[in-house]
Amino acid sequence: MRFASAIAALTSVIGCVSAIGSLGFDLGVQRNSDAGCKATSDYLSDFSTIGGDTSVVRVYAASDCSTLANILPAIKQSNFKLFVGVWPTDDAHYAAEKAALSAYLPTIDSSYIIAVTVGSEALYRGDLSASELASRIDEVRTLVQGISGYENTPVGTVDSWNVLVDGANAEVIQTADIVIANAFSYWQGQTMANSSHSFFDDIMQALQVIQTTKGATDITFWVGETGWPTDGGSYENALPSVDNAARFWQESVCGIRAWGINTLVFEAFDESWKPPTSGIQGVETHWGVWTNDNTSPKYSLNCAFA
């Protein structure tokens, strides 16, 4: 689909835009200095750094690195809001995730929790079938909404835009209260000139399918991961650099928020502790909008909203 038709379709799906989409960041839970688990003080430092630009963060799991135990006091003290991730595979890990929800969600008012998301690209990786993931969303919703004060907390999932538009996964969309779509023009090997066109097209397709499947008023939608690396190797036609990341921010992140779409950017900080996993030299450690030792972003985050 060409960009002009994508915008036209997006307009028809979301209707009249009345507000700028919210901004948040995906957040790592390990320190760069030693790869150890972040303590509450580390999260407080993170929130102090990014607090001028957002008060929303997302983490990928509840029990790993004692995430909920350590992050929730910082969330409350900093008046941030949190997407809580739940890792639904394997059974022992999943049980630990549910135990962490039961132990720590009652320690904080539900107003600090935007949603609980079950899985992060579990469909894309083939970790679970649509039926299995839908069942685990139901299980987690029963647990979360059974906690006093959390009766209306949304529970859903995060996955890549392309599997969300696959009709085979409609059961997951129908089960979820919130669906969050990831879209990376870099990992599609797009040129910089085409990166925002591709991004808008991907998100439009995901949003349209989700709202058609579930009902436009019955489900919440966010972009869950997007961004552009500032260093490392190229992927096909996609070239990492600070200038390209800055351009992607303005054209894609600011652009989609201008259409009223809430957006989480991958990611807040570079994670220099990460091992290479993608096969692209150095790129995995340079997705942060902030470096791991700098209190200023790598480029301007100001959006020129009309």
C-alpha positions in Angstrom: 0.0 0.0 0.0 1.4 3.4 -0.9 1.7 6.1 1.8 -1.1 8.3 0.6 -3.6 5.5 0.7 -2.3 4.4 4.1 -3.0 7.9 5.5 -6.4 7.9 3.9 -7.2 4.5 5.5 -5.8 5.6 8.8 -8.0 8.6 8.8 -11.1 6.5 8.2 -10.1 4.1 11.0 -9.3 6.6 13.8 -11.7 9.3 12.7 -11.2 12.9 13.9 -8.0 13.3 15.9 -8.8 15.2 19.1 -5.5 14.8 21.0 -1.8 14.1 20.5 -0.9 10.5 21.2 0.9 9.7 24.4 4.6 8.9 24.5 6.4 6.3 26.5 9.5 4.2 26.4 10.4 0.5 26.6 12.8 0.1 29.5 15.6 -2.4 30.2 15.9 -3.9 33.7 19.7 -4.5 33.8 22.5 -2.1 34.6 25.0 -1.4 31.9 27.9 -1.2 34.4 27.7 -4.8 35.4 24.6 -6.4 33.8 23.2 -6.7 37.3 19.5 -6.2 38.0 18.4 -2.7 38.5 17.5 -1.6 42.1 14.9 0.9 43.0 17.6 3.6 43.0 18.5 2.8 39.4 14.9 3.2 38.3 14.6 6.5 40.1 17.7 7.7 38.2 16.2 6.5 34.9 12.9 8.3 35.6 14.8 11.5 36.6 16.6 11.4 33.2 13.5 10.8 31.0 10.9 12.5 33.2 11.0 15.7 31.2 9.8 13.8 28.1 7.5 11.1 29.4 6.0 9.5 32.5 5.2 6.2 30.9 7.4 3.1 30.7 7.0 -0.6 29.8 8.9 -3.6 31.1 8.8 -7.1 29.6 8.4 -9.3 32.6 7.2 -9.1 36.2 9.5 -11.6 38.0 12.8 -11.4 36.1 15.3 -9.3 38.0 12.7 -8.8 40.7 11.3 -6.2 38.4 8.0 -5.5 40.1 9.5 -5.5 43.6 12.1 -3.0 42.6 10.4 -0.8 40.0 7.0 -0.2 41.7 8.4 2.0 44.6 10.1 4.2 42.0 7.0 4.3 39.8 5.0 5.7 42.8 7.7 8.0 44.0 8.2 9.5 40.5 4.5 9.5 39.7 5.1 7.4 36.5 2.8 4.9 34.9 3.7 1.4 33.9 2.9 -1.3 31.4 3.6 -4.6 33.2 4.8 -7.5 31.0 4.2 -11.1 31.7 6.4 -13.8 30.1 4.0 -16.7 29.2 6.6 -19.4 28.4 7.8 -21.7 29.9 5.5 -23.1 32.6 7.9 -22.4 35.5 8.6 -18.9 34.3 4.9 -18.2 33.7 4.1 -19.4 37.3 6.8 -17.0 38.7 5.3 -14.2 36.7 1.8 -14.8 38.1 3.2 -15.0 41.6 4.9 -11.7 41.2 1.6 -10.1 40.0 -0.2 -11.5 43.0 2.6 -10.4 45.4 3.3 -6.9 44.2 0.3 -5.4 42.4 -1.6 -5.0 45.7 1.2 -2.8 47.0 0.5 0.0 44.6 -2.7 1.7 43.5 -4.0 0.5 40.1 -3.9 4.0 38.7 -0.2 3.6 38.3 -0.6 0.5 36.0 -1.8 1.2 32.5 -2.1 -2.4 31.5 -0.7 -5.9 31.9 0.6 -7.4 28.7 0.9 -11.2 28.3 3.7 -12.1 25.9 6.1 -10.0 23.8 6.1 -11.2 20.2 5.1 -14.7 21.4 3.1 -15.2 18.1 5.9 -13.9 15.9 8.5 -16.2 17.4 6.1 -19.1 17.5 6.4 -19.6 21.2 2.6 -20.1 21.6 -0.3 -20.7 19.3 -3.1 -18.1 19.1 -5.3 -20.4 21.2 -2.6 -20.9 23.8 -1.9 -17.2 24.1 -5.5 -16.3 24.3 -5.9 -18.8 27.1 -3.1 -17.2 29.0 -4.4 -13.7 28.5 -7.7 -15.0 30.1 -5.8 -16.6 33.0 -3.9 -13.4 33.7 -6.9 -11.2 33.4 -8.8 -13.4 36.0 -5.8 -13.1 38.3 -5.2 -9.3 37.9 -8.9 -8.3 37.9 -9.4 -10.4 41.0 -7.0 -8.1 42.9 -8.9 -5.4 44.8 -8.8 -2.1 42.9 -7.7 -3.8 39.6 -11.1 -4.9 38.4 -10.9 -2.7 35.3 -7.2 -3.0 34.5 -6.8 -4.0 30.8 -5.0 -7.2 30.0 -3.7 -7.9 26.5 -0.6 -8.6 24.5 2.2 -7.2 22.4 3.3 -8.5 19.0 4.7 -7.7 15.6 2.3 -5.9 13.3 2.5 -8.5 10.6 1.2 -11.4 12.8 -1.5 -9.2 14.1 -2.9 -8.7 10.6 -2.8 -12.5 10.0 -6.4 -13.8 10.3 -5.1 -16.9 12.0 -4.5 -14.9 15.2 -7.9 -13.2 15.5 -8.6 -15.2 18.6 -5.9 -13.3 20.5 -7.3 -9.9 19.4 -10.8 -10.9 20.3 -9.7 -12.0 23.8 -7.5 -9.0 24.6 -8.5 -5.7 26.2 -5.5 -4.0 24.7 -3.3 -4.9 21.7 0.1 -3.3 21.2 1.8 -3.5 17.8 5.5 -3.4 17.1 6.8 -2.0 13.8 10.5 -1.5 12.8 11.3 0.0 9.5 15.0 -0.6 10.2 14.4 -4.4 10.4 12.5 -4.2 7.1 15.6 -2.8 5.5 13.9 0.4 4.5 15.8 3.4 3.1 15.5 6.5 5.3 13.3 8.1 2.6 10.8 5.3 2.8 11.0 4.5 6.5 8.1 6.7 7.7 5.9 5.5 4.8 6.5 1.9 5.7 5.9 2.6 9.4 2.6 4.3 8.9 1.5 1.6 6.5 2.4 -1.2 9.0 0.6 0.5 11.9 -2.4 1.4 9.8 -2.8 -2.2 8.8 -2.5 -3.4 12.4 -4.9 -0.9 13.8 -7.5 -1.5 11.1 -7.5 -5.3 11.5 -7.6 -5.0 15.3 -10.5 -2.6 15.4 -12.4 -4.5 12.7 -11.8 -7.8 14.6 -12.7 -6.5 18.1 -14.7 -3.3 17.5 -13.2 0.2 17.4 -14.6 1.2 20.8 -13.9 -2.1 22.6 -10.1 -2.2 22.5 -7.2 0.0 23.3 -4.3 0.3 20.9 -0.7 1.4 21.3 2.5 1.2 19.2 4.7 -1.0 21.4 8.1 -0.9 19.9 9.6 1.3 17.2 12.7 3.4 16.7 16.0 3.6 14.8 19.5 2.5 16.0 22.2 5.2 16.2 25.2 3.0 15.6 26.1 -0.5 14.4 25.8 -2.4 11.1 23.4 -1.7 8.3 20.5 -4.0 7.5 19.9 -4.1 3.8 19.1 -0.4 3.0 18.7 0.7 6.6 21.7 2.7 7.9 22.1 3.3 11.6 23.1 6.9 12.6 22.2 9.6 15.0 20.9 11.7 12.1 18.7 8.9 10.8 17.4 8.2 14.2 16.5 11.9 14.6 14.8 11.9 11.3 12.8 8.8 12.1 11.8 10.3 15.4 10.4 13.4 13.7 8.8 11.8 10.7 7.5 8.6 12.3 7.3 8.9 16.1 6.1 12.5 16.1 4.0 11.8 12.9 2.1 8.9 14.3 1.5 10.7 17.6 0.1 13.7 15.6 -2.6 11.2 14.4 -3.5 10.5 18.0 -1.7 7.1 18.2 -0.1 6.4 21.6 3.4 5.2 21.1 6.1 3.4 23.1 9.6 3.9 21.7 12.3 1.2 21.8 14.1 2.1 23.9 14.9 4.6 26.6 18.6 3.8 27.1 21.4 2.0 25.2 22.0 -1.4 26.7 25.7 -2.0 26.3 25.6 -5.2 28.3 23.6 -7.0 25.6 25.3 -9.8 23.7 25.0 -9.7 19.9 22.0 -11.7 18.8 20.8 -10.3 15.5 23.9 -11.0 13.4 24.2 -7.3 12.7 27.4 -6.0 14.2 26.8 -3.7 17.2 23.3 -2.6 16.5 21.6 -4.3 19.5 23.4 -2.0 21.9 22.5 1.3 20.2 18.7 1.6 20.2 18.5 3.9 23.1 17.3 7.5 22.8 19.7 8.2 25.6 23.1 6.7 26.0 23.8 4.6 29.1 25.8 7.4 30.8 24.3 10.6 29.5 21.4 12.6 31.0 20.6 14.2 27.6 19.0 12.5 24.7 21.1 11.9 21.6 18.9 14.2 19.5 16.0 16.6 20.0 12.7 14.9 21.0 10.6 18.0 20.4 7.7 17.4 18.0 6.5 20.3 15.8 2.8 19.4 16.2 0.7 21.7 14.1 
